[in-house]
């Protein structure tokens, strides 16, 4: 979680970045923005930092061969170590973003590079380099008191400070690993255009902490149950939902994950257990993301996955059955006279 109760905005520079594939240009400011108005500083802090308050996934900047070759890492380090070169570094960051803005679906917009003090993440108050881009503009009505009533006016192409399009906070910690990084990207205009912010501009890799170990394990297990089991075993949808419910119950009740304990309690069948372990191993190799056999379970990751773990059995367009408990209390059959499937549900009382 990111908090900024004691934070301050030390410097900020604003540039404009167009789309070079559409022959648009970039425009650089000559000096940092003057922050003489205290209210303006507070509004900018709200616009830039509030969206990160609920961030739980932490990344690192990376490069496949040498971390020093990551452009954002290089200029973030320069800002941390030589704050007097802040504006020069912001110009280079704007030029680099322009170089990777080469898909026709990427919108032009203002780029803000800021230096913050005392932003907190995971209990540490740190200096932060923030990079933000505003792409979407809105029209606002303005109402003024007038003699005997009111006057209504409007302002076009204004920025909604409650809607940050793209942003990244780079914390001055774990430099050797690529710093701690949290990121926002809310405008994905097609998959090809979406990758440019995280993959081409920032070049991020997920930090392999308890949150991501928990999140990845639950994702892998869900994919295994919903996609892989049908290839090897005959299972009803009700049985699959039961397997998902049992896994979620395990992660909610346990403080630590143990692979053998989990597979024994949740899956049970030796052949299915081996199939899951192979499925997990293939994922680790394909995405170069090892997952420990034992790790501390992250409650935040469990809450995140619970939203996508579905316990609903959808029957045509007529019925939805929510299965939360014992799957032995629901039976599937086939009615020959109607030539239709049916489910029989056992219960003691209506509620």
N, C-alpha and C positions, 0 to 999 in steps of 0.2 A: 504494500500500500504506500502511496505517495501522499505526503502532507506538506503544507507550506505555511503553517501558522506564523513562523518566524522568518519567512523568506523575504527577500528583497530583489528587485530587478535592478541590476547594476548598469547594464548597457544593452542597447538593442539597435540593430541596423535593419533597414527595410530595403528590399530590392524587388524588382519585377522580373519574372521568368516566363518567357513565351515558349511556344512549341516550335522547335527548329524544323520539324518535319513539315510544318505548315508555313515555313518561311517567316515565322515571328521572331522577334529579337528579345534580348534581355536588356534591362536598364538598371544601372547601379547607382546608389546614392553616394554622395561625396563624403558624408560623415554620419556618425550614429545619430539616431533620433534624439532630440532634446526632450528630456523628461522633467519639465519644469512644473507640470501640473500634477499634484499628488493624486487627484481623482483619476487622471489618465493612467497613471502607473498602476493603480488598483484595478482598473478595468482591464488593462493588458494582462495583469497577473491572473485575473479571473478567466479571461479568454484562453490563455496559454496553459495554465496549470490545473484548473478544475477538472477537465476531462480525464486527467491521469489519476484522480483520487481513488478510483476503483480498479486501477491496473494491478493485475496479479502476475501476469507473465513477464518475466525478466529475460532480456536477451544480452548477447555480447556482439560487438562489432567483430567482423572476421575477414580473413582473406585466405584463399586456398593455399598460397605459397608463403606469404610473409605479411604479418599483421600491419607492419609499417607501410605497406602498399595500399591499405584501405584509406581512401582519400578523407573520409569523414573522421576516422581515427587520427590521422595526421593533423588535421586542422583543429580538432577538439583538443588534442594535446598541446598544440601551439597556444591556444587560448588559455588553457589552464596554467601553462608555464610562463607565458608572456602576455598578460592581459592588455598591455599597451598595443599589441598587434591585433586586437580583437576585430576592428573594422576591416583591416586587410584580409584577415582570415574569412570574414563573412562574405567578402566579395568573391573569394576563391570558391567558397561553398556554393554561392549562387551560380557561378560559371559551371561548376561540376554538375549541378542539378540540370542546368540547361543542356549539357552534353548528353544526359541520359533521358531527356524529355524528347523522345523521337518516335512516339507512337501517336497517330492522329487523334486518338480518343482522349489524350491527356490534356486537361484544361490548363490554360495559362493562369497566372495568379501572382499575388504578392508573397515574397519569401521573407520571413522574419528570422533573424538569428539573434539570440539573447544570451546574456550571461547572468545567472542567478546565484544568490548566496543563500545558504542555510535551508535548502530544500531537503526534506527528510525522506529516506527510504530505508525500510527494515532497521529502524532505530538509529541510523546515522544521518547527521546533518552535514550536507556536502555542497560544494560548488557544483553548478550544473550548466552545461551548454545546452540550450534549447534551440531547435530548428523547427519552424512551423510554416505551413503554406495554406493560404486562403484561396479557394478556387470558386466558390459559389457566392453570388451576391444576391441581396434581397431589396425589396422596396418597403420603406417604412412610412407610415402616416405620422404627422406631427400636428398636434392640436394646440393652438395658442389662444389665451383669453383676449378678447377684443371688446371694443365699446359696445355694450349691450348684448354681448354673446361671445362667440368663438370663431377663430379662423382655422381652417384645415389646410395643411400643406403636406408635401411628401418629399422624400429623398430617395433617389434611385441608386442602385449599385452600392448599397451599404452592406456592412459585414455584421452578421448576427454573432455577438460575442458568446452566445450559448451553443454555437455549432462550429467546433474546430474541425476542419476538413482533414488535415494531415499534421502530424507533429511527432517529435522525438525528444526525449530528455536523456542526456548523456551525463552520468554521475561520475564525479572524480574519485572513483574507487575501483579496485580490481583492474588497474591499467594493463597489467601483464596479460589479462584474459580478454581485453577488448572493452573494458569499462562495463559497469552495469547500465543497461539501456531499457527504457520502456517506450512503447511506440503506439501511435494512433493513426489509423487509416480508414476513413469512413466513406471515401468515394472510389468505388471500384467500377470503372466504366469498361467492363469486359475483362476477362482474365489476362489478356496480353498487356493491357494498360495497367492492370492492378499491381503487377509484380515490380514495377519500376521503383516505387518508393522504398519498399523493404529490401528487395533483392538487388536492384541495380544501384540505387543511390546510397543506401545505408550498408548493404551487405551484412545481414544479421544472421546469427545462429541462436537457437533457443538455449538458455542456460539450463543445465541438467541438474536442477535442484529437486526437492521433494514435491513441489507443485507439479513440475513437468513429468517427473517419474510417475506420480499418481495419475495425472491427466492422460499421459500416453498409454499407461497400462489399461485404464478403463476404455480408452478409444480402441486399442488393439483387441481387447476382449469383446467389445460390442461388435466390431467388424468380424471377428471370428464366429460369433454366434449367428449373426444375421447373414453372413456371406459364405463362410467356409463350411459350416457344419452340414449343409445340404449336400455337399459333394461326397461326404463320407458316411453320413447317418441319416436315417429317416426320422424326422422330428416334426411335430406339429408346431404351429405358431404359438400355441398356448405353452408348450414345453420350452420354446425359445424365450418367451417372456418370463417364464419361471427362472430360467438360467440368468437372465439379466437382473431380475429382482433379487436373486440370491447373491449375486456379485455386489450389487449396490448395498445390500444389507451387511455384507462382510466389510466393505470399506467404511460404512457408517459406524460400525460397532468396534472396529479394531483401531489401534493407534499406530501399529506398524504392519507392513505388508510382508508376508513370507510366501514365496512362490509355491512351495510344496504344500504348505498349509492351505493356501487359497485354492489350488487346483483340487486338493483332496476334499475340502469341505463344499466347494461350489460346483465343481464339475463331476467328480466322483469316478466316472468311467475311465479306466486306465488307458484305453485307446484314444478317447477324446482328450485326455490329459496330455498325452504325447503329441497329439495333433496340435493342441494349443501351444505347447512349448516350441514346436517347430515353426508355427505361424508367427509367434513372438520373435523367434530368432531371425526369421527371414526379414521381418520388419526392421530389426536392429541393423542388419547388414545393408538393406536397401537404402535406409535413410541415415546411415552412419550415426545412429542415436542409441547407444547401449543403455539398457535398463537393468538396474541391479535386481537380484533375486530377493533382496531384503532392503526396505527403505521405510522412512517415516511417512505416514499417510498425511496428505494435506487436505484439511477440511474444505478450503476454498476450491480446490480442484474437484472434490467430490460434489460440491454444490453446483459447480459449473457443468459437470457431466450429467448430473441428475436431470437437468433441463432437456437433454437430448436422449436420455434413456427412456424408451417408450414402453409403457405397460398396457397399451391399448390394443385390443383385438378388433379390427375393423371388419364388419361383415356386410358386404355390398354397400349400399347407401342407406340401409335401414337401421343398423344397430352398431354401437360401439360397446365392447365389454372391457371394463377396467379390471385387470388382474393384479392384485396386490399381495395375495397370500398363497395358500396351498393349491397347487394346480391339480391335485387329485380330486378336487371338488367340482371340476368341470370336465365333461366328457364329450367327445366328438363322435358323431354318427352320420349315417346316410339314410334318408327316407326314400325307399324305392317308389312308393306311390307318387310322391311329388318330384322325384328325381332331384332332390336338393340335399345339401349338407345341413346338419343342425348341431347345436351344442346344448347339452343338458347341464344345468347349474344347480348344485346342492347348497342350501342355506337353512339356517334355523329360524331366523326372523327377519322381517323387513325393518329398515331403519329410516 
